[in-house]
Amino acid sequence: MHKTPTTFDIFVADGFVLTELAGVVDVLRVTNRISGAPIFKWQYRSANGGPVSTVCDAMIMTTPAPSRPEADYLFVLGNTNPECNQLLPALPSYTSRQSCVVLLSEAASRYITETGTDRHRHTTHWENRTVLLETHGLHDTKAALVVDSGPVITAAGMEATFDLTLSIANRHVSSAVMMTVADVLLHEHIRHHNTLQPFSGRSVMATGDRMVDQAIALMQANIEFPLPIAQIADQTQLSKRSLERKFNRLLGATPNGYYRELRLNKANNLLLNTDMRINEIGLACGFPSGFTTIYRDTFGMTPNAARKRGRLK
């Protein structure tokens, strides 16, 4: 006797990203096939129902978003217009019944701008994050692939949708099934939510201040052998004190603190997504000694514990 299927509403708007649709549906479909049972069911939804086109002119038929949803999960896909208001007006009707809401790329961006609070607890695609910085001055959103902040999960979308859906599906089936699903999809490694997006440094955190951006570029180019802040200031034709004031005003951090965070972020990526030894990661990120202590003080756990937690169980 099979359990009642877990249900997904997949909300789309014109210009939605086909990669993201596949990242949800193909994971659910292959999981059902491997399990030999309808573990998951899904429906395509839109604001008014009817045909909805993707950016590459493929089309799917949808039904209107229900006023009283029954789905366990709601996925809201991104589309080609970051300003398109594709969030469901009835979003609270999902969260009020404890449905898990997942917002991808532009949908996450819209949510971040509309909620106005706790922006540091959310993420979106790095391109959209740049727009948020330029148009709203929001430099405190995260650069991770996924941020799970309770009833609402925000995510970068695109190919990372596969990682996210695989991790969600793993809540309902065994790890052996999920690893087989990942193998069928030729998705060799399921990335941890905290993995940083590509271009999550200079391109995303560009401040608009030429000298600060130059300082950040120098930091990124010298991760393994960190430069003294005084030398960075000299190369940007600023005094050390002027550079510190600019960093504090634009980024809310000291140059030393920002530089240290860049190196720790790279270390976290290596930790979660490679099999490098802990001491090698420390050396590669400019921590010749004390890396475990520094990592624990920053992330609240040792590198070994973080690596174990990050693996799909």
N, C-alpha and C positions, 0 to 999 in steps of 0.2 A: 504494500500500500504506500503510495507516494504522498509526500507532503503537499499542501496547497502551494502552487507556484508563487514565487516572489515576483511582483509586478512592477513594471517601469512605464512611466509616461515620458515620452521623448518629445519635447517641445521645440518646434522649428519655426523660423521666419524666412521669407524670401532672401536668397543669397547665403543660406546656411552652408557650413563647411562639410563637404562630403567625407573628408578624412575623419572628422569627429563623429559623424553618424556611424561609420564603419567601426570606429573605436569602441562604440557602445554595442551596437547590434551584433557584430561578428563575434565579440567575446561571449555574449549571451547565447548566440546561436550555436557556437562550437561547444560551449559548456553543456548545453542540452544534448548535443550529439554524443559527446564523450560520456556523459552520465547515463544516457539511454532513457532519459525521463525529462518531462517538461519542467525543469527546475525554475526557469525564468519565462515570463511572458511580457510582451511590450506592445505599446500602442503609440502611433505617431499622432501628435497633437499640434494644433496651431490656434491662433486667436479666434479665427472664424471657421476653421475646417476647410476642406477642399484641397486642390493641388497646391503644392508649395515647391518652388524651384531652388535648386542649389546654384552656386556661383558658376558651375560648369554646365548648367542647363539640364541636368538630370532632374527628375521630378518624382515626388512621392505624394500619395494621397493621405490626407490627415482628417481627423475628426476634431470638433471644437473642444477646447479645454473645458473640463467639467466644472460646474460650480461647487460640487461636493466630491472631490477626488477620493479615490480609493487606492491609488498606487502606493507602493512602499517606497519608491524612489521617483523623483522628478529630475530629468536631465534637461537643461536648457542649453541648446547649442549656440555657438557663436555664428556670426555672419559677416559679410564683407563691409558692413557699415557700422563702425564703432558707436555712432550716435543713434542707431536704430533702437527704439525702446522695445526690446523683445522680451522683457521680463513680464511674466504673467501678472496682471492686476490681482489675480487671485492667489498670488504666492503665499500669503498667510494661511490660506485654506489648506495648503499642503503641510506647512510647518505646524499648524495647530493640531493636526492629527498625527504628528510625529513622523511624517514622511521625511526622508532624507532628500534635501534639495541640492543638486549639483549644478553649478553655473560655470560654463566654459568660456574662456577668452573674452569676447566682447560682452557676453552676458554678465560675466564677472565684473568687467569694467563698469558697466551700467549700474550694477548693484553697489559697487564701491562709491560711485559718485552720488547715488541717490540716498544711500543710508547716512552718509555724513559722519558716522562714528566708527571707531574701532577699525580704521582703514589699515592699521599695521597688522591686523589679523587676517588679511586677505591677499590674494595674488591674482594675476591675470597674465596673459601672454606678454612677453617683453616688449613687443612693438606697441601694444596698447598701454603698457606701463609708461613708456616714453611719452605717449600722448597725454596721459594723466598728469605727468610731471609738467609738461609744457602748458597744458590748458588749465589745470587746477592746482598746480604747485604741489602735487601729492608725491613726495619722495619717500614716504614711509610705508608704502605697500611692499609686500614681500616679493622676492625674486625666485621663490621655490616653485616647483612644478605644481604642487597641490598644497592647499592649506585647509585643514579640517577644523572648523571652529564651532562644531556642534551641529545644529540642524541644517546649516548652510555650509557647503563645501565649495570653495572657489578654486579654479584650476586654469592652467595655461591653455588647455585644449590641444588642438592639432594632434601629433602622434602620441603625446603624453596621455591622451584620452585612453589609449590601450592600457597603459600602466595603471591608471586610476580605476578603470572598469575591472581589470583583473584583480586588483586588491579588494574592490567591493564584492566581486563575485566570490572571492575566497572566504567571505564571511558566511557563505551559505553552502559551500561544498568543501571537500577535503583538499589538502595541499597537493596531494598526488594528482587529483583531477585538474587543479589549476596549472600545475607544471606541465601536464600533458596538453592542456589548451594553449599555453604559451608556446610549446613546441610546435603544435599544429600551425599556429599563426607565424612561426619563425621569429617569434619575439624572444630572443635569447635571454635577455635579462630584464626583470621587472624592477624598474627604478623606484627607489624610496621617495615618498612624498617630499622630503626635505631637499632632494637633489635640486641644485640651482639650474636655471635655464641657461642655454647658451646666450652670450651677449648680455649676461646679467650684471656686468660690471660697467665699463665705460659707456656703452650705448644706452643702457637703461638709466644709469645714475648721472648722465651728463647734466651739469648744473647751469650751463649757459655762460659761466664765467671761464674765460679762456685759460687763465692761470691755474684755477682749481682743477679744470679738466686736464690740463697738462700734468699737474701733480698726480692726479689719479692714474693717468696713463703711465707715468713713471713707476708708480707703485705696482700696477698690474704687470709691468714688464720686468719687475725685480722682486718676484715672490720668493724664490729660493734663497737669494742673498739680498735681504732687505737693505735699502739705502737709508742712511741717517736722514732725519727730517730736515736738518739744517742743509744738507746737500740738495734735497728735493726743492727746498725753498730757494736756494741759490740758482738752481737751474730754471726756475720759473720767474726769476728776477724779482723775488719778494724777500722781505725779511722773514725770519722764522715766526715772529710775532704776527706779522700781517697775514701769513698763510694760516696761522691758527685762528685768527679772527674770521677769515673768510670761510674756513671749514665749519666753524661753530655757527655762523650765520646761515650758511646754505645747506649744511648737512646735519647740524646738531651734534657734531662729533669733533674731537681733536684729530689732527692728522695722524698721530700715533694710534689712536683708537680705531680710526677708519682703516688704516693700513693693516693693523692687527686683525680686524674683522675680515678683510679681504683674504688674508692668508688662512684664517680659520675656516672660511667658507670653502676655499679650495681644498683644504684638508678634509672637510666634511664630505665633499664630493668624492674624493679619492677613497675615503673610508667606506662610504656606502656603495660605491660602484666599481671598486677594484679589489684585488686580493693582495695589494701591497702590504708589507709588514708595517706595524704602527710606527716603529722608529724611522722607517723609510719615508713615511708620509710626513712625519715631523720635520725631517731634514729637507724634503722637497718643498716644504712650505715655510722655511725660514725659522724653524724651531729646533736648533741643534741640541737643546736640553730642556727638560721640564714640560714636554709637549702634553703628556697625559694629564698633568695637573692643570695646565692652562685650558685644555679642552674640557675637563670636568668642571672647572670654575665657570666656563662659558655656557656649556650645554647641559649641565646638571647631571652628567653621567660620564663614565670613562669611555674612551674610544672603543674598547672591546665590547662594552655593554651596548653602545650605540650601534655597532656593527651587527651584533646579534639581534637587536630589536628591528634593524632595518631589513634583515633577510626575510623573505616570504616563508612563513612557517607552514 
